[in-house]
Amino acid sequence: MHVQDVLVTQKISALFVIISFSLLFSGAAMADAVNADRSDATAGKSGVLETSNGIAAPPDTAPMHDPGKPPGQNFDLSKWKMTSGSGSDCSPGLRPAALAAGATAPHFFTDKTDGAMTLVTSYADCMTSNSRHPRTEFREFWQGDPSVTGASDETSGWTVKGAHVLDAWVSVTGTNTVVGQIHPISGGQNHPLLMCYYIGSGLSCSMEISLSSGGHGNEMSFFDLPQGKPFFYRISYTDKKVCVSAGVNPTAALSATKCVTPSAGFLDPQLLSYFKIGNYDQGGSHPIVKIYYLNTYHTS
């Protein structure tokens, strides 16, 4: 073999090695990029936590329940109190034991067609203190009813530390009612951190600007949720962020997650908060809220 041929062969071999290493590096880089994109997409899609981290996977569709049973026997309400104000047409607040025993009221009952837990506000004077709006609404006791041990309801709440998630399938017939809240126990102040209003055919969630003086801001809106049709929503408070997801099903909801960081007053590590869900009528149109699925998740 001539010297020139040897040199050509060596050049070809060297070029082959360079190309091989380039392809190998490019493939690895591409895999890393795909994995990174997948990780980012997953984080954005969940908005809070994946079901593998402890949150029960919500059902893909609104579940039906036994129309012949009271709400407390179709749903686990062992950590909820139903509040409806103290007017003459109102029932007193129903605590977990009463709910489990089958308690109902004219404004709180099981729908006879699909078994949904139904909350109405047709009793105009069913209002609680510090509010001029009627409500039929649940207040969370995340560690069980505090009255069992003689403690005040104001002792039952969770702190900003950890993860706190509320999942629900609901429907609304009517408009301008609050269907979900994060409410702090704030030493006499009465400003919810988050209120989610069903208005028209969508969900609009607003954050309070200040713990002490209130003021709405940081709107998070979700559209195309028709009246009378079940939709899924998730409210979470984790990593010092409040996130909301809403859609016609969990997949659509979690892909549209929106998050806001609360103002400093709400991030006090000693401040206790709790979830609320139900029908807090803001417009006097007497909407009907039906709950098909209700679940919470907490870590401390």
N, C-alpha and C positions, 0 to 999 in steps of 0.2 A: 504493500500500500504506500502511495506517495505521501510525503510530508503534508502536502496541501489537503489531501483527503482526510488525513488524521486530524488536522486542525478543524476542518468542517464538521467531522463527527463529534469532536469535543464540544464545539460551539452548540451543535444541536442538542447534545446531552445536557449541557448547562442550561440552555433555554428551556428544555423540558422540565428540569428541576425547578426553575424559577416559576414557570407556569403552574406546576403542581402545588408549590407552596402558596402561590397567589390564590388559586382556587380554594385551597384548604382554609386560608385566612378569611377569604370572602364569605365562604359558607358558614364559618363560625360566627363571623360578625353579623351575617344576616340572621342566623338563628338567635343570637343575642338580641338583635333589634326586634325580631318577631316576639320573643319572649317578653321583652320590655313593653312592647305595645300591648301584648295580651294582659300583662300585669296592670298597666295603666287603665285599660278598658274595663277590667274586672273591678278595679277600685272605684272607677267612676260609676260603673253600673250598679254596684251595691249601695254606694253612698254611705253605708254604715259598716255593717259586718256581714260576712257570708254565713249561710246556714250551717256550714261546717264548724263555725266558731261558737255554736250553741243556740242560735236562733232557730226555732222550729220553722221549717219551710211552710209558707202559707199555701193554702189550696189555690189551684189555678183558676177556679171559678167559685162564686159565692155558694157555700154549702147550704143545703136545705135542712130543716130540723122538724121535730115532731110537733105538728100543730096542736096536739092534744095536751102538751105539757106546758107548765109555766116557764118563763125565761130562765129562772134559777135552776131548772132541771135539764134544760137544753144547753146551758152555758155554765162554765165555772166562774161564778161570781163571788167566790170565797174571799177575794181581795178587792171588792168594790162596794161602795155605798151609793145607793140611788138617792139623789137630792132633787126636790121639786118645789122648794119654798115653803112658806107657812101660811098661805092664804086660806080662806074658809073652804075653798073647793079643792084644796090640795091634801094629798096624803103626806104624813110625816116621812122624813127620810127613812128608807128601808136599808137596814144594815145587812151584812153578809149572811148572818144566821137566818134572818127573815126571808131573804131572797132564796136561800137554799131550801127553805121549807115550803116554797111555792107562792110567796107573796106576789100579788099583782095590784094594780090600781087602775082607775079610769084612763090614766095617761101613760100606763106602762103595762104592756100585755104581749101575748104571743099572737102573731098574725096567723089566721086560721087557714091560709092557703099554703104558705111556704115555711111556717114555723119561725120566721125571723122575730127577733126581739124588737118590739115596736115602741117608739117614744113619741108622744104628741104633746103639744103645748096649747091646747084649746081652752085651758083654764087661765084666764087673763091675770088673775092675781096670785098665781104660783110663782112668787119671786123670793129670792133670798136677800139677806141684808147686803147693802152696798151695791145693789143692782136694781134697775127699773125694768128689766126684761124677764119674761117667764122662761122657765127651763124645766126640762126633765133630763137629767144628766147624771153620769156616774163619776164619782170621785175615787181615785185609786188609794188602796191601803196596801202598799207593796209587800209588807211583811205580815199581813193579816190585820184583823180588826183590833185597833188599840184599846177599845173599850173593854175587851175581854179581860185585860189586866188592869183596868181602871185608869188607863192613860188617856190623855186628850187626843182628839183627832189631829191636833196641830203637831204632834210628835211623829206622825207617820209621813215620812218623805225620804227621798234619796238625795245625795249630794252630786256635785258636778263630777266627782271622781267616778271612774268606771264607765260602763255603757248602759244606756237605758233606751229601750225600744218599745213602741206600741205599734202593733199591726192590726188592721181592721178591714173587713169588707162591709160596706154600708151602701144604702141608697137614700136619696132625699126626694120627697115630693113637696114642692114649694121652694122657697128661696130665702136667702138672707138669714141663715142660722149657723151658729158655731157648732161644728161636729167634733173638734178635737182641740185640746189645749195642753200646754205645759204651764203649770201654775206654781209659783213659789209660795212658801210659808214665810212671810217677810215682816213679821213684827208689826202688824197693823196696816201695812201697805197692801193694796189689792190690785196689783198690776200683773196680769199673766205675762210670762215670758213670750209665749207663742199662742196665737189664736188662729184656727183654720176655719174660714167661713165658706159655706157653700152658697154661691151667688150665681143665679141664672143657670148655667150648665157647666160650672167649673168650680175649682177650689182655689181660694186665695188665702194665703197664710201670711200673717204679719207679725213682726217682732216688736216688742216694746223697746223704745230707745233708752228709757231710764227706769230703774227699779223704783225710785222714789217718786217720780213725777209722771211716769207713763209716756205716752206719745208713740203713735204707730210709725213704723218704718221698715225697710228691708222686706218688701213684698216678694213672695214666692208664689207664682200663679201656675195653675194647671187647667187646661181647657178640654173641651169635648167629653164631658162627663154628664150625659143627659139625665134629666129629672126622671126619677122612678126606676132607673137602671142601676144595678149594683156596680160599684167601683171599689178598687183597693187603694188604701193609703197606708203609709208608714211614717211615723214621727220618731226621730231618734235624737238623743243628746249624748254625744260621745266625743272624746278628745277635744272638749271645750267648744264643740260646734253643734249647732242645731241643724238637722237635715230633715227635709220633707220629700216624700215620693208619693205620687198619685197617678193612677191610670186605670184603664178598663180591666187590667189584670196585673198581677205582680211583675211580670216581665216588662210590660210597658211602663209601669210605675217606677221600677228601680232603674230603668235606663234614663229616666228624666229627673233624677234626684237633684235637689238644689240645697245648698248649705250656706249658713250664715254664722258668723261668730258673734255671740251676745256681747252686750256692753259690759264694762268691768263690774258693775254692781251685781250682775247676775252670776258672775264667776267666783263670788265669795265661797271658799271651800266649806264654810259652815252653813251655807244657805240650803235649806231643804226644799224639795220640789216634788210634784206628783203629776200624773197624767189625769186628764178628764176626757170623757167621750160621751156624746149624746146629742141633745137637741136644745140649744140655748138660743131661743128665738129673738133675733135682733130687730125684726121688722113688723112683728105683729100679724104676720100672714098665716100663723099656725101651721107651719110645715110638719111633715111626718118623716121621721128618721127611722129607718129599719137597720138593725145590726145583724149580720149573718155570721161574722167571725170576729173574735176578739182575743188577742194574745199579747202578753208583755214579756219582756226579757230584761234582766238586770244583772250587772256585775258590780261589785263594790271595790 
